[in-house]
Amino acid sequence: MTDTQTRALIAQAAAVRLNAFAPYSKFKVGAAVIGASGKVHTGCNVESASFGLTCCAERVAVFKAVSEGETAITAVAVVTDMSPPASPCGACRQVLYEFGKDAVLLRANLTGEVLESRVGDMLPDGFDGKAVVEAQKR
């Protein structure tokens, strides 16, 4: 990704972060993913009073992308107000891995810190749908 693309993706994640529904944790998160088509899909966290039903920004963005026909992502930006920038939770790491284990992962905060890695680096020994299909063949 170019610096311009990186800044644009982080800006979109930061903008959608403002829409987060986080009345309980007060922890707003925004995410933006680039699908294989090049289209950007955004999401923010949405909390529920039944905390287990809360959905993180990363999964909202990926699910939105899938609902619009994307089956692969090439990059994801996650923006919080933490320093250092927060990492995706375990559930989000799994979903991101399934749709883009080689995708660029940008973790950023509101003060301009950016940490870059690959989704697969965040979930060592991860598995995807191919592993499930192979297991079903046995």
C-alpha positions as CSV (number, residue, x, y, z in Angstrom):
1,M,0.0,0.0,0.0
2,T,1.1,3.5,-0.7
3,D,1.3,6.2,2.0
4,T,-1.7,7.9,0.4
5,Q,-3.8,4.7,0.5
6,T,-2.8,4.0,4.0
7,R,-3.8,7.5,5.2
8,A,-7.1,7.3,3.3
9,L,-8.0,3.9,4.8
10,I,-7.2,5.0,8.3
11,A,-9.2,8.2,7.7
12,Q,-12.2,6.2,6.7
13,A,-11.9,4.0,9.8
14,A,-11.5,7.1,12.0
15,A,-14.6,8.7,10.5
16,V,-16.8,5.7,10.9
17,R,-15.6,5.3,14.5
18,L,-17.7,8.3,15.4
19,N,-20.8,6.2,14.6
20,A,-19.9,3.5,17.1
21,F,-22.6,2.6,19.6
22,A,-20.7,2.1,22.8
23,P,-22.8,3.3,25.7
24,Y,-21.4,0.6,28.1
25,S,-17.7,0.5,27.4
26,K,-17.3,4.0,26.0
27,F,-14.6,2.4,23.8
28,K,-15.3,3.4,20.2
29,V,-13.7,1.5,17.3
30,G,-13.8,2.1,13.6
31,A,-12.6,-0.3,10.9
32,A,-12.3,-0.1,7.1
33,V,-11.5,-3.0,4.9
34,I,-10.5,-3.0,1.2
35,G,-12.0,-5.8,-0.7
36,A,-10.3,-7.6,-3.6
37,S,-12.4,-5.4,-5.9
38,G,-10.7,-2.3,-4.4
39,K,-13.9,-1.1,-2.8
40,V,-13.7,0.1,0.8
41,H,-16.2,-1.2,3.4
42,T,-16.5,0.4,6.8
43,G,-17.8,-0.7,10.2
44,C,-18.0,0.4,13.8
45,N,-18.5,-1.5,17.0
46,V,-22.1,-2.0,18.1
47,E,-22.7,-2.9,21.7
48,S,-25.7,-4.7,23.2
49,A,-26.9,-4.7,26.8
50,S,-26.4,-8.4,26.5
51,F,-22.6,-7.9,26.2
52,G,-22.0,-11.2,24.4
53,L,-24.1,-10.0,21.5
54,T,-21.8,-7.0,20.9
55,C,-20.2,-7.0,17.4
56,C,-16.7,-5.5,16.9
57,A,-16.0,-2.9,14.2
58,E,-13.7,-5.3,12.3
59,R,-16.4,-8.0,12.0
60,V,-19.0,-5.4,11.0
61,A,-16.8,-4.2,8.2
62,V,-16.0,-7.7,6.9
63,F,-19.6,-8.8,7.2
64,K,-20.7,-5.7,5.3
65,A,-18.1,-6.5,2.6
66,V,-19.4,-10.0,2.3
67,S,-23.0,-8.9,2.2
68,E,-22.0,-6.7,-0.8
69,G,-20.3,-9.6,-2.7
70,E,-16.7,-9.4,-1.5
71,T,-15.1,-12.7,-0.4
72,A,-11.5,-11.5,0.1
73,I,-9.9,-8.5,1.7
74,T,-6.5,-7.0,1.0
75,A,-6.2,-4.5,3.8
76,V,-7.9,-3.5,7.0
77,A,-7.5,-0.4,9.2
78,V,-8.6,-0.4,12.8
79,V,-8.7,3.0,14.7
80,T,-9.1,3.4,18.5
81,D,-8.1,6.1,20.9
82,M,-5.6,3.8,22.7
83,S,-1.8,4.1,22.8
84,P,-0.4,1.9,21.5
85,P,-3.2,1.2,18.9
86,A,-5.4,-1.7,19.9
87,S,-5.2,-5.1,18.4
88,P,-8.2,-6.9,17.0
89,C,-9.8,-9.4,19.5
90,G,-9.6,-13.1,19.0
91,A,-12.9,-13.4,17.2
92,C,-12.0,-10.6,14.8
93,R,-8.6,-12.1,14.1
94,Q,-10.3,-15.3,13.1
95,V,-12.8,-13.6,10.8
96,L,-10.1,-11.4,9.3
97,Y,-7.9,-14.4,8.7
98,E,-10.6,-16.3,6.9
99,F,-11.2,-13.5,4.4
100,G,-7.6,-12.2,4.2
101,K,-4.8,-13.9,6.0
102,D,-2.2,-12.0,3.9
103,A,-4.1,-8.7,4.2
104,V,-2.2,-5.6,5.5
105,L,-3.3,-4.8,9.0
106,L,-3.1,-1.1,10.1
107,R,-3.7,-0.4,13.7
108,A,-4.0,3.3,14.4
109,N,-5.1,5.8,17.0
110,L,-6.3,9.4,17.0
111,T,-2.8,10.8,17.7
112,G,-1.3,9.4,14.5
113,E,0.4,6.3,15.7
114,V,0.2,3.5,13.1
115,L,1.4,-0.1,13.5
116,E,1.5,-2.2,10.4
117,S,1.6,-6.0,10.1
118,R,-0.2,-8.8,8.3
119,V,-3.5,-10.3,9.5
120,G,-1.8,-13.8,9.5
121,D,0.8,-12.5,11.9
122,M,-1.9,-11.8,14.5
123,L,-3.2,-15.4,14.4
124,P,-0.3,-17.9,14.3
125,D,-1.4,-21.4,13.1
126,G,-4.8,-20.0,12.1
127,F,-7.2,-21.9,10.0
128,D,-9.7,-21.1,7.3
129,G,-12.4,-22.7,5.3
130,K,-9.9,-24.9,3.4
131,A,-8.9,-26.6,6.6
132,V,-12.6,-27.3,7.4
133,V,-13.3,-28.8,3.9
134,E,-10.2,-31.0,4.2
135,A,-11.3,-32.2,7.6
136,Q,-14.7,-33.1,6.2
137,K,-13.1,-35.3,3.5
138,R,-11.6,-37.6,6.2
